[in-house]
Amino acid sequence: MTSTLLIIQFILVVLLTIAVLLQKSSSMGLGAYSGSNESMFGAKGPASFLTKITFGLGLLLVLNTLYLGYLYNQEFSKSVVDSVEINSMVPQAPQSTIPQSAPQAPSSNN
């Protein structure tokens, strides 16, 4: 599911970039190439059509980003530390090797 949404995210980013670059700017940018088909978009030309498309793509991008963030948060909500058992990490004291009765020191008979 997340891989499909991630692919959709990349497609939305590319389409949004194209929609922004096709809009008319003060320096005419790439919007100069869309001037010949003004009749297809209505009396106002492509300006309002591209504005609506840009807004719609931007809204879809934000919603997809929020949903992807939610899914990744649910998927990776547990930490690696949560899966480690504490008993296996605590070192155990070595077993006592002292015999039950301590040896006696040799007595000196001088």
Phi and psi restraints in degrees (range 20) as a CNS / XPLOR table:
assign (resid 1 and name C) (resid 2 and name N)
       (resid 2 and name CA) (resid 2 and name C) 1.0 -69.0 20.0 2
assign (resid 2 and name N) (resid 2 and name CA)
       (resid 2 and name C) (resid 3 and name N) 1.0 -32.5 20.0 2
assign (resid 2 and name C) (resid 3 and name N)
       (resid 3 and name CA) (resid 3 and name C) 1.0 -68.7 20.0 2
assign (resid 3 and name N) (resid 3 and name CA)
       (resid 3 and name C) (resid 4 and name N) 1.0 -36.1 20.0 2
assign (resid 3 and name C) (resid 4 and name N)
       (resid 4 and name CA) (resid 4 and name C) 1.0 -66.0 20.0 2
assign (resid 4 and name N) (resid 4 and name CA)
       (resid 4 and name C) (resid 5 and name N) 1.0 -44.1 20.0 2
assign (resid 4 and name C) (resid 5 and name N)
       (resid 5 and name CA) (resid 5 and name C) 1.0 -66.7 20.0 2
assign (resid 5 and name N) (resid 5 and name CA)
       (resid 5 and name C) (resid 6 and name N) 1.0 -31.5 20.0 2
assign (resid 5 and name C) (resid 6 and name N)
       (resid 6 and name CA) (resid 6 and name C) 1.0 -68.8 20.0 2
assign (resid 6 and name N) (resid 6 and name CA)
       (resid 6 and name C) (resid 7 and name N) 1.0 -38.2 20.0 2
assign (resid 6 and name C) (resid 7 and name N)
       (resid 7 and name CA) (resid 7 and name C) 1.0 -65.5 20.0 2
assign (resid 7 and name N) (resid 7 and name CA)
       (resid 7 and name C) (resid 8 and name N) 1.0 -42.2 20.0 2
assign (resid 7 and name C) (resid 8 and name N)
       (resid 8 and name CA) (resid 8 and name C) 1.0 -61.4 20.0 2
assign (resid 8 and name N) (resid 8 and name CA)
       (resid 8 and name C) (resid 9 and name N) 1.0 -36.7 20.0 2
assign (resid 8 and name C) (resid 9 and name N)
       (resid 9 and name CA) (resid 9 and name C) 1.0 -61.3 20.0 2
assign (resid 9 and name N) (resid 9 and name CA)
       (resid 9 and name C) (resid 10 and name N) 1.0 -45.4 20.0 2
assign (resid 9 and name C) (resid 10 and name N)
       (resid 10 and name CA) (resid 10 and name C) 1.0 -64.3 20.0 2
assign (resid 10 and name N) (resid 10 and name CA)
       (resid 10 and name C) (resid 11 and name N) 1.0 -40.1 20.0 2
assign (resid 10 and name C) (resid 11 and name N)
       (resid 11 and name CA) (resid 11 and name C) 1.0 -64.4 20.0 2
assign (resid 11 and name N) (resid 11 and name CA)
       (resid 11 and name C) (resid 12 and name N) 1.0 -42.4 20.0 2
assign (resid 11 and name C) (resid 12 and name N)
       (resid 12 and name CA) (resid 12 and name C) 1.0 -62.6 20.0 2
assign (resid 12 and name N) (resid 12 and name CA)
       (resid 12 and name C) (resid 13 and name N) 1.0 -39.2 20.0 2
assign (resid 12 and name C) (resid 13 and name N)
       (resid 13 and name CA) (resid 13 and name C) 1.0 -64.1 20.0 2
assign (resid 13 and name N) (resid 13 and name CA)
       (resid 13 and name C) (resid 14 and name N) 1.0 -43.4 20.0 2
assign (resid 13 and name C) (resid 14 and name N)
       (resid 14 and name CA) (resid 14 and name C) 1.0 -65.2 20.0 2
assign (resid 14 and name N) (resid 14 and name CA)
       (resid 14 and name C) (resid 15 and name N) 1.0 -45.1 20.0 2
assign (resid 14 and name C) (resid 15 and name N)
       (resid 15 and name CA) (resid 15 and name C) 1.0 -64.6 20.0 2
assign (resid 15 and name N) (resid 15 and name CA)
       (resid 15 and name C) (resid 16 and name N) 1.0 -39.1 20.0 2
assign (resid 15 and name C) (resid 16 and name N)
       (resid 16 and name CA) (resid 16 and name C) 1.0 -66.1 20.0 2
assign (resid 16 and name N) (resid 16 and name CA)
       (resid 16 and name C) (resid 17 and name N) 1.0 -39.5 20.0 2
assign (resid 16 and name C) (resid 17 and name N)
       (resid 17 and name CA) (resid 17 and name C) 1.0 -63.2 20.0 2
assign (resid 17 and name N) (resid 17 and name CA)
       (resid 17 and name C) (resid 18 and name N) 1.0 -43.0 20.0 2
assign (resid 17 and name C) (resid 18 and name N)
       (resid 18 and name CA) (resid 18 and name C) 1.0 -64.4 20.0 2
assign (resid 18 and name N) (resid 18 and name CA)
       (resid 18 and name C) (resid 19 and name N) 1.0 -42.3 20.0 2
assign (resid 18 and name C) (resid 19 and name N)
       (resid 19 and name CA) (resid 19 and name C) 1.0 -63.0 20.0 2
assign (resid 19 and name N) (resid 19 and name CA)
       (resid 19 and name C) (resid 20 and name N) 1.0 -38.3 20.0 2
assign (resid 19 and name C) (resid 20 and name N)
       (resid 20 and name CA) (resid 20 and name C) 1.0 -70.4 20.0 2
assign (resid 20 and name N) (resid 20 and name CA)
       (resid 20 and name C) (resid 21 and name N) 1.0 -40.1 20.0 2
assign (resid 20 and name C) (resid 21 and name N)
       (resid 21 and name CA) (resid 21 and name C) 1.0 -70.2 20.0 2
assign (resid 21 and name N) (resid 21 and name CA)
       (resid 21 and name C) (resid 22 and name N) 1.0 -25.9 20.0 2
assign (resid 21 and name C) (resid 22 and name N)
       (resid 22 and name CA) (resid 22 and name C) 1.0 -80.4 20.0 2
assign (resid 22 and name N) (resid 22 and name CA)
       (resid 22 and name C) (resid 23 and name N) 1.0 -13.5 20.0 2
assign (resid 22 and name C) (resid 23 and name N)
       (resid 23 and name CA) (resid 23 and name C) 1.0 -72.2 20.0 2
assign (resid 23 and name N) (resid 23 and name CA)
       (resid 23 and name C) (resid 24 and name N) 1.0 151.1 20.0 2
assign (resid 23 and name C) (resid 24 and name N)
       (resid 24 and name CA) (resid 24 and name C) 1.0 -73.0 20.0 2
assign (resid 24 and name N) (resid 24 and name CA)
       (resid 24 and name C) (resid 25 and name N) 1.0 133.2 20.0 2
assign (resid 24 and name C) (resid 25 and name N)
       (resid 25 and name CA) (resid 25 and name C) 1.0 -124.4 20.0 2
assign (resid 25 and name N) (resid 25 and name CA)
       (resid 25 and name C) (resid 26 and name N) 1.0 178.3 20.0 2
assign (resid 25 and name C) (resid 26 and name N)
       (resid 26 and name CA) (resid 26 and name C) 1.0 -67.3 20.0 2
assign (resid 26 and name N) (resid 26 and name CA)
       (resid 26 and name C) (resid 27 and name N) 1.0 -28.6 20.0 2
assign (resid 26 and name C) (resid 27 and name N)
       (resid 27 and name CA) (resid 27 and name C) 1.0 -96.6 20.0 2
assign (resid 27 and name N) (resid 27 and name CA)
       (resid 27 and name C) (resid 28 and name N) 1.0 4.2 20.0 2
assign (resid 27 and name C) (resid 28 and name N)
       (resid 28 and name CA) (resid 28 and name C) 1.0 72.5 20.0 2
assign (resid 28 and name N) (resid 28 and name CA)
       (resid 28 and name C) (resid 29 and name N) 1.0 -15.7 20.0 2
assign (resid 28 and name C) (resid 29 and name N)
       (resid 29 and name CA) (resid 29 and name C) 1.0 29.1 20.0 2
assign (resid 29 and name N) (resid 29 and name CA)
       (resid 29 and name C) (resid 30 and name N) 1.0 -136.7 20.0 2
assign (resid 29 and name C) (resid 30 and name N)
       (resid 30 and name CA) (resid 30 and name C) 1.0 -82.6 20.0 2
assign (resid 30 and name N) (resid 30 and name CA)
       (resid 30 and name C) (resid 31 and name N) 1.0 -7.9 20.0 2
assign (resid 30 and name C) (resid 31 and name N)
       (resid 31 and name CA) (resid 31 and name C) 1.0 -67.1 20.0 2
assign (resid 31 and name N) (resid 31 and name CA)
       (resid 31 and name C) (resid 32 and name N) 1.0 -16.1 20.0 2
assign (resid 31 and name C) (resid 32 and name N)
       (resid 32 and name CA) (resid 32 and name C) 1.0 -66.3 20.0 2
assign (resid 32 and name N) (resid 32 and name CA)
       (resid 32 and name C) (resid 33 and name N) 1.0 -24.1 20.0 2
assign (resid 32 and name C) (resid 33 and name N)
       (resid 33 and name CA) (resid 33 and name C) 1.0 -82.0 20.0 2
assign (resid 33 and name N) (resid 33 and name CA)
       (resid 33 and name C) (resid 34 and name N) 1.0 -12.4 20.0 2
assign (resid 33 and name C) (resid 34 and name N)
       (resid 34 and name CA) (resid 34 and name C) 1.0 -97.4 20.0 2
assign (resid 34 and name N) (resid 34 and name CA)
       (resid 34 and name C) (resid 35 and name N) 1.0 8.1 20.0 2
assign (resid 34 and name C) (resid 35 and name N)
       (resid 35 and name CA) (resid 35 and name C) 1.0 -74.1 20.0 2
assign (resid 35 and name N) (resid 35 and name CA)
       (resid 35 and name C) (resid 36 and name N) 1.0 -20.4 20.0 2
assign (resid 35 and name C) (resid 36 and name N)
       (resid 36 and name CA) (resid 36 and name C) 1.0 -78.3 20.0 2
assign (resid 36 and name N) (resid 36 and name CA)
       (resid 36 and name C) (resid 37 and name N) 1.0 -19.0 20.0 2
assign (resid 36 and name C) (resid 37 and name N)
       (resid 37 and name CA) (resid 37 and name C) 1.0 -107.0 20.0 2
assign (resid 37 and name N) (resid 37 and name CA)
       (resid 37 and name C) (resid 38 and name N) 1.0 36.2 20.0 2
assign (resid 37 and name C) (resid 38 and name N)
       (resid 38 and name CA) (resid 38 and name C) 1.0 -66.2 20.0 2
assign (resid 38 and name N) (resid 38 and name CA)
       (resid 38 and name C) (resid 39 and name N) 1.0 -30.3 20.0 2
assign (resid 38 and name C) (resid 39 and name N)
       (resid 39 and name CA) (resid 39 and name C) 1.0 -69.2 20.0 2
assign (resid 39 and name N) (resid 39 and name CA)
       (resid 39 and name C) (resid 40 and name N) 1.0 -25.1 20.0 2
assign (resid 39 and name C) (resid 40 and name N)
       (resid 40 and name CA) (resid 40 and name C) 1.0 -70.3 20.0 2
assign (resid 40 and name N) (resid 40 and name CA)
       (resid 40 and name C) (resid 41 and name N) 1.0 -30.0 20.0 2
assign (resid 40 and name C) (resid 41 and name N)
       (resid 41 and name CA) (resid 41 and name C) 1.0 -93.4 20.0 2
assign (resid 41 and name N) (resid 41 and name CA)
       (resid 41 and name C) (resid 42 and name N) 1.0 -4.9 20.0 2
assign (resid 41 and name C) (resid 42 and name N)
       (resid 42 and name CA) (resid 42 and name C) 1.0 114.0 20.0 2
assign (resid 42 and name N) (resid 42 and name CA)
       (resid 42 and name C) (resid 43 and name N) 1.0 -173.4 20.0 2
assign (resid 42 and name C) (resid 43 and name N)
       (resid 43 and name CA) (resid 43 and name C) 1.0 -69.6 20.0 2
assign (resid 43 and name N) (resid 43 and name CA)
       (resid 43 and name C) (resid 44 and name N) 1.0 -32.2 20.0 2
assign (resid 43 and name C) (resid 44 and name N)
       (resid 44 and name CA) (resid 44 and name C) 1.0 -81.2 20.0 2
assign (resid 44 and name N) (resid 44 and name CA)
       (resid 44 and name C) (resid 45 and name N) 1.0 -8.9 20.0 2
assign (resid 44 and name C) (resid 45 and name N)
       (resid 45 and name CA) (resid 45 and name C) 1.0 87.4 20.0 2
assign (resid 45 and name N) (resid 45 and name CA)
       (resid 45 and name C) (resid 46 and name N) 1.0 -167.5 20.0 2
assign (resid 45 and name C) (resid 46 and name N)
       (resid 46 and name CA) (resid 46 and name C) 1.0 -77.1 20.0 2
assign (resid 46 and name N) (resid 46 and name CA)
       (resid 46 and name C) (resid 47 and name N) 1.0 -6.0 20.0 2
assign (resid 46 and name C) (resid 47 and name N)
       (resid 47 and name CA) (resid 47 and name C) 1.0 -60.5 20.0 2
assign (resid 47 and name N) (resid 47 and name CA)
       (resid 47 and name C) (resid 48 and name N) 1.0 -52.5 20.0 2
assign (resid 47 and name C) (resid 48 and name N)
       (resid 48 and name CA) (resid 48 and name C) 1.0 -71.9 20.0 2
assign (resid 48 and name N) (resid 48 and name CA)
       (resid 48 and name C) (resid 49 and name N) 1.0 -35.1 20.0 2
assign (resid 48 and name C) (resid 49 and name N)
       (resid 49 and name CA) (resid 49 and name C) 1.0 -63.1 20.0 2
assign (resid 49 and name N) (resid 49 and name CA)
       (resid 49 and name C) (resid 50 and name N) 1.0 -47.0 20.0 2
assign (resid 49 and name C) (resid 50 and name N)
       (resid 50 and name CA) (resid 50 and name C) 1.0 -67.8 20.0 2
assign (resid 50 and name N) (resid 50 and name CA)
       (resid 50 and name C) (resid 51 and name N) 1.0 -31.8 20.0 2
assign (resid 50 and name C) (resid 51 and name N)
       (resid 51 and name CA) (resid 51 and name C) 1.0 -65.8 20.0 2
assign (resid 51 and name N) (resid 51 and name CA)
       (resid 51 and name C) (resid 52 and name N) 1.0 -42.6 20.0 2
assign (resid 51 and name C) (resid 52 and name N)
       (resid 52 and name CA) (resid 52 and name C) 1.0 -66.8 20.0 2
assign (resid 52 and name N) (resid 52 and name CA)
       (resid 52 and name C) (resid 53 and name N) 1.0 -40.9 20.0 2
assign (resid 52 and name C) (resid 53 and name N)
       (resid 53 and name CA) (resid 53 and name C) 1.0 -64.0 20.0 2
assign (resid 53 and name N) (resid 53 and name CA)
       (resid 53 and name C) (resid 54 and name N) 1.0 -43.4 20.0 2
assign (resid 53 and name C) (resid 54 and name N)
       (resid 54 and name CA) (resid 54 and name C) 1.0 -62.9 20.0 2
assign (resid 54 and name N) (resid 54 and name CA)
       (resid 54 and name C) (resid 55 and name N) 1.0 -43.4 20.0 2
assign (resid 54 and name C) (resid 55 and name N)
       (resid 55 and name CA) (resid 55 and name C) 1.0 -62.9 20.0 2
assign (resid 55 and name N) (resid 55 and name CA)
       (resid 55 and name C) (resid 56 and name N) 1.0 -45.1 20.0 2
assign (resid 55 and name C) (resid 56 and name N)
       (resid 56 and name CA) (resid 56 and name C) 1.0 -63.8 20.0 2
assign (resid 56 and name N) (resid 56 and name CA)
       (resid 56 and name C) (resid 57 and name N) 1.0 -44.0 20.0 2
assign (resid 56 and name C) (resid 57 and name N)
       (resid 57 and name CA) (resid 57 and name C) 1.0 -65.6 20.0 2
assign (resid 57 and name N) (resid 57 and name CA)
       (resid 57 and name C) (resid 58 and name N) 1.0 -38.6 20.0 2
assign (resid 57 and name C) (resid 58 and name N)
       (resid 58 and name CA) (resid 58 and name C) 1.0 -64.4 20.0 2
assign (resid 58 and name N) (resid 58 and name CA)
       (resid 58 and name C) (resid 59 and name N) 1.0 -41.1 20.0 2
assign (resid 58 and name C) (resid 59 and name N)
       (resid 59 and name CA) (resid 59 and name C) 1.0 -64.5 20.0 2
assign (resid 59 and name N) (resid 59 and name CA)
       (resid 59 and name C) (resid 60 and name N) 1.0 -43.9 20.0 2
assign (resid 59 and name C) (resid 60 and name N)
       (resid 60 and name CA) (resid 60 and name C) 1.0 -62.5 20.0 2
assign (resid 60 and name N) (resid 60 and name CA)
       (resid 60 and name C) (resid 61 and name N) 1.0 -38.3 20.0 2
assign (resid 60 and name C) (resid 61 and name N)
       (resid 61 and name CA) (resid 61 and name C) 1.0 -64.2 20.0 2
assign (resid 61 and name N) (resid 61 and name CA)
       (resid 61 and name C) (resid 62 and name N) 1.0 -43.7 20.0 2
assign (resid 61 and name C) (resid 62 and name N)
       (resid 62 and name CA) (resid 62 and name C) 1.0 -66.3 20.0 2
assign (resid 62 and name N) (resid 62 and name CA)
       (resid 62 and name C) (resid 63 and name N) 1.0 -44.0 20.0 2
assign (resid 62 and name C) (resid 63 and name N)
       (resid 63 and name CA) (resid 63 and name C) 1.0 -65.1 20.0 2
assign (resid 63 and name N) (resid 63 and name CA)
       (resid 63 and name C) (resid 64 and name N) 1.0 -40.4 20.0 2
assign (resid 63 and name C) (resid 64 and name N)
       (resid 64 and name CA) (resid 64 and name C) 1.0 -65.6 20.0 2
assign (resid 64 and name N) (resid 64 and name CA)
       (resid 64 and name C) (resid 65 and name N) 1.0 -38.7 20.0 2
assign (resid 64 and name C) (resid 65 and name N)
       (resid 65 and name CA) (resid 65 and name C) 1.0 -64.6 20.0 2
assign (resid 65 and name N) (resid 65 and name CA)
       (resid 65 and name C) (resid 66 and name N) 1.0 -42.7 20.0 2
assign (resid 65 and name C) (resid 66 and name N)
       (resid 66 and name CA) (resid 66 and name C) 1.0 -63.9 20.0 2
assign (resid 66 and name N) (resid 66 and name CA)
       (resid 66 and name C) (resid 67 and name N) 1.0 -41.8 20.0 2
assign (resid 66 and name C) (resid 67 and name N)
       (resid 67 and name CA) (resid 67 and name C) 1.0 -68.7 20.0 2
assign (resid 67 and name N) (resid 67 and name CA)
       (resid 67 and name C) (resid 68 and name N) 1.0 -38.8 20.0 2
assign (resid 67 and name C) (resid 68 and name N)
       (resid 68 and name CA) (resid 68 and name C) 1.0 -62.6 20.0 2
assign (resid 68 and name N) (resid 68 and name CA)
       (resid 68 and name C) (resid 69 and name N) 1.0 -41.6 20.0 2
assign (resid 68 and name C) (resid 69 and name N)
       (resid 69 and name CA) (resid 69 and name C) 1.0 -62.1 20.0 2
assign (resid 69 and name N) (resid 69 and name CA)
       (resid 69 and name C) (resid 70 and name N) 1.0 -40.3 20.0 2
assign (resid 69 and name C) (resid 70 and name N)
       (resid 70 and name CA) (resid 70 and name C) 1.0 -64.1 20.0 2
assign (resid 70 and name N) (resid 70 and name CA)
       (resid 70 and name C) (resid 71 and name N) 1.0 -44.5 20.0 2
assign (resid 70 and name C) (resid 71 and name N)
       (resid 71 and name CA) (resid 71 and name C) 1.0 -65.8 20.0 2
assign (resid 71 and name N) (resid 71 and name CA)
       (resid 71 and name C) (resid 72 and name N) 1.0 -41.9 20.0 2
assign (resid 71 and name C) (resid 72 and name N)
       (resid 72 and name CA) (resid 72 and name C) 1.0 -66.2 20.0 2
assign (resid 72 and name N) (resid 72 and name CA)
       (resid 72 and name C) (resid 73 and name N) 1.0 -34.3 20.0 2
assign (resid 72 and name C) (resid 73 and name N)
       (resid 73 and name CA) (resid 73 and name C) 1.0 -66.8 20.0 2
assign (resid 73 and name N) (resid 73 and name CA)
       (resid 73 and name C) (resid 74 and name N) 1.0 -40.3 20.0 2
assign (resid 73 and name C) (resid 74 and name N)
       (resid 74 and name CA) (resid 74 and name C) 1.0 -68.2 20.0 2
assign (resid 74 and name N) (resid 74 and name CA)
       (resid 74 and name C) (resid 75 and name N) 1.0 -37.5 20.0 2
assign (resid 74 and name C) (resid 75 and name N)
       (resid 75 and name CA) (resid 75 and name C) 1.0 -71.6 20.0 2
assign (resid 75 and name N) (resid 75 and name CA)
       (resid 75 and name C) (resid 76 and name N) 1.0 -38.2 20.0 2
assign (resid 75 and name C) (resid 76 and name N)
       (resid 76 and name CA) (resid 76 and name C) 1.0 -113.4 20.0 2
assign (resid 76 and name N) (resid 76 and name CA)
       (resid 76 and name C) (resid 77 and name N) 1.0 35.7 20.0 2
assign (resid 76 and name C) (resid 77 and name N)
       (resid 77 and name CA) (resid 77 and name C) 1.0 -76.0 20.0 2
assign (resid 77 and name N) (resid 77 and name CA)
       (resid 77 and name C) (resid 78 and name N) 1.0 -22.4 20.0 2
assign (resid 77 and name C) (resid 78 and name N)
       (resid 78 and name CA) (resid 78 and name C) 1.0 -90.3 20.0 2
assign (resid 78 and name N) (resid 78 and name CA)
       (resid 78 and name C) (resid 79 and name N) 1.0 142.4 20.0 2
assign (resid 78 and name C) (resid 79 and name N)
       (resid 79 and name CA) (resid 79 and name C) 1.0 -91.5 20.0 2
assign (resid 79 and name N) (resid 79 and name CA)
       (resid 79 and name C) (resid 80 and name N) 1.0 161.8 20.0 2
assign (resid 79 and name C) (resid 80 and name N)
       (resid 80 and name CA) (resid 80 and name C) 1.0 -64.8 20.0 2
assign (resid 80 and name N) (resid 80 and name CA)
       (resid 80 and name C) (resid 81 and name N) 1.0 -33.0 20.0 2
assign (resid 80 and name C) (resid 81 and name N)
       (resid 81 and name CA) (resid 81 and name C) 1.0 -64.8 20.0 2
assign (resid 81 and name N) (resid 81 and name CA)
       (resid 81 and name C) (resid 82 and name N) 1.0 -30.3 20.0 2
assign (resid 81 and name C) (resid 82 and name N)
       (resid 82 and name CA) (resid 82 and name C) 1.0 -65.2 20.0 2
assign (resid 82 and name N) (resid 82 and name CA)
       (resid 82 and name C) (resid 83 and name N) 1.0 -26.0 20.0 2
assign (resid 82 and name C) (resid 83 and name N)
       (resid 83 and name CA) (resid 83 and name C) 1.0 -90.6 20.0 2
assign (resid 83 and name N) (resid 83 and name CA)
       (resid 83 and name C) (resid 84 and name N) 1.0 -5.9 20.0 2
assign (resid 83 and name C) (resid 84 and name N)
       (resid 84 and name CA) (resid 84 and name C) 1.0 -86.5 20.0 2
assign (resid 84 and name N) (resid 84 and name CA)
       (resid 84 and name C) (resid 85 and name N) 1.0 132.7 20.0 2
assign (resid 84 and name C) (resid 85 and name N)
       (resid 85 and name CA) (resid 85 and name C) 1.0 -82.8 20.0 2
assign (resid 85 and name N) (resid 85 and name CA)
       (resid 85 and name C) (resid 86 and name N) 1.0 134.3 20.0 2
assign (resid 85 and name C) (resid 86 and name N)
       (resid 86 and name CA) (resid 86 and name C) 1.0 -70.0 20.0 2
assign (resid 86 and name N) (resid 86 and name CA)
       (resid 86 and name C) (resid 87 and name N) 1.0 -36.6 20.0 2
assign (resid 86 and name C) (resid 87 and name N)
       (resid 87 and name CA) (resid 87 and name C) 1.0 -62.0 20.0 2
assign (resid 87 and name N) (resid 87 and name CA)
       (resid 87 and name C) (resid 88 and name N) 1.0 -31.0 20.0 2
assign (resid 87 and name C) (resid 88 and name N)
       (resid 88 and name CA) (resid 88 and name C) 1.0 -77.7 20.0 2
assign (resid 88 and name N) (resid 88 and name CA)
       (resid 88 and name C) (resid 89 and name N) 1.0 -17.7 20.0 2
assign (resid 88 and name C) (resid 89 and name N)
       (resid 89 and name CA) (resid 89 and name C) 1.0 -92.0 20.0 2
assign (resid 89 and name N) (resid 89 and name CA)
       (resid 89 and name C) (resid 90 and name N) 1.0 -21.9 20.0 2
assign (resid 89 and name C) (resid 90 and name N)
       (resid 90 and name CA) (resid 90 and name C) 1.0 -79.6 20.0 2
assign (resid 90 and name N) (resid 90 and name CA)
       (resid 90 and name C) (resid 91 and name N) 1.0 121.7 20.0 2
assign (resid 90 and name C) (resid 91 and name N)
       (resid 91 and name CA) (resid 91 and name C) 1.0 -70.6 20.0 2
assign (resid 91 and name N) (resid 91 and name CA)
       (resid 91 and name C) (resid 92 and name N) 1.0 142.5 20.0 2
assign (resid 91 and name C) (resid 92 and name N)
       (resid 92 and name CA) (resid 92 and name C) 1.0 -91.5 20.0 2
assign (resid 92 and name N) (resid 92 and name CA)
       (resid 92 and name C) (resid 93 and name N) 1.0 144.3 20.0 2
assign (resid 92 and name C) (resid 93 and name N)
       (resid 93 and name CA) (resid 93 and name C) 1.0 -70.1 20.0 2
assign (resid 93 and name N) (resid 93 and name CA)
       (resid 93 and name C) (resid 94 and name N) 1.0 142.2 20.0 2
assign (resid 93 and name C) (resid 94 and name N)
       (resid 94 and name CA) (resid 94 and name C) 1.0 -65.6 20.0 2
assign (resid 94 and name N) (resid 94 and name CA)
       (resid 94 and name C) (resid 95 and name N) 1.0 151.6 20.0 2
assign (resid 94 and name C) (resid 95 and name N)
       (resid 95 and name CA) (resid 95 and name C) 1.0 -69.5 20.0 2
assign (resid 95 and name N) (resid 95 and name CA)
       (resid 95 and name C) (resid 96 and name N) 1.0 144.9 20.0 2
assign (resid 95 and name C) (resid 96 and name N)
       (resid 96 and name CA) (resid 96 and name C) 1.0 -70.0 20.0 2
assign (resid 96 and name N) (resid 96 and name CA)
       (resid 96 and name C) (resid 97 and name N) 1.0 131.5 20.0 2
assign (resid 96 and name C) (resid 97 and name N)
       (resid 97 and name CA) (resid 97 and name C) 1.0 -105.6 20.0 2
assign (resid 97 and name N) (resid 97 and name CA)
       (resid 97 and name C) (resid 98 and name N) 1.0 8.5 20.0 2
assign (resid 97 and name C) (resid 98 and name N)
       (resid 98 and name CA) (resid 98 and name C) 1.0 -78.0 20.0 2
assign (resid 98 and name N) (resid 98 and name CA)
       (resid 98 and name C) (resid 99 and name N) 1.0 129.3 20.0 2
assign (resid 98 and name C) (resid 99 and name N)
       (resid 99 and name CA) (resid 99 and name C) 1.0 -68.1 20.0 2
assign (resid 99 and name N) (resid 99 and name CA)
       (resid 99 and name C) (resid 100 and name N) 1.0 162.3 20.0 2
assign (resid 99 and name C) (resid 100 and name N)
       (resid 100 and name CA) (resid 100 and name C) 1.0 -60.2 20.0 2
assign (resid 100 and name N) (resid 100 and name CA)
       (resid 100 and name C) (resid 101 and name N) 1.0 -41.7 20.0 2
assign (resid 100 and name C) (resid 101 and name N)
       (resid 101 and name CA) (resid 101 and name C) 1.0 -113.8 20.0 2
assign (resid 101 and name N) (resid 101 and name CA)
       (resid 101 and name C) (resid 102 and name N) 1.0 128.7 20.0 2
assign (resid 101 and name C) (resid 102 and name N)
       (resid 102 and name CA) (resid 102 and name C) 1.0 -73.0 20.0 2
assign (resid 102 and name N) (resid 102 and name CA)
       (resid 102 and name C) (resid 103 and name N) 1.0 142.7 20.0 2
assign (resid 102 and name C) (resid 103 and name N)
       (resid 103 and name CA) (resid 103 and name C) 1.0 -66.8 20.0 2
assign (resid 103 and name N) (resid 103 and name CA)
       (resid 103 and name C) (resid 104 and name N) 1.0 148.3 20.0 2
assign (resid 103 and name C) (resid 104 and name N)
       (resid 104 and name CA) (resid 104 and name C) 1.0 -85.1 20.0 2
assign (resid 104 and name N) (resid 104 and name CA)
       (resid 104 and name C) (resid 105 and name N) 1.0 145.3 20.0 2
assign (resid 104 and name C) (resid 105 and name N)
       (resid 105 and name CA) (resid 105 and name C) 1.0 -73.6 20.0 2
assign (resid 105 and name N) (resid 105 and name CA)
       (resid 105 and name C) (resid 106 and name N) 1.0 142.3 20.0 2
assign (resid 105 and name C) (resid 106 and name N)
       (resid 106 and name CA) (resid 106 and name C) 1.0 -63.1 20.0 2
assign (resid 106 and name N) (resid 106 and name CA)
       (resid 106 and name C) (resid 107 and name N) 1.0 137.5 20.0 2
assign (resid 106 and name C) (resid 107 and name N)
       (resid 107 and name CA) (resid 107 and name C) 1.0 -89.4 20.0 2
assign (resid 107 and name N) (resid 107 and name CA)
       (resid 107 and name C) (resid 108 and name N) 1.0 143.0 20.0 2
assign (resid 107 and name C) (resid 108 and name N)
       (resid 108 and name CA) (resid 108 and name C) 1.0 -104.0 20.0 2
assign (resid 108 and name N) (resid 108 and name CA)
       (resid 108 and name C) (resid 109 and name N) 1.0 125.2 20.0 2
assign (resid 108 and name C) (resid 109 and name N)
       (resid 109 and name CA) (resid 109 and name C) 1.0 -107.4 20.0 2
assign (resid 109 and name N) (resid 109 and name CA)
       (resid 109 and name C) (resid 110 and name N) 1.0 80.8 20.0 2
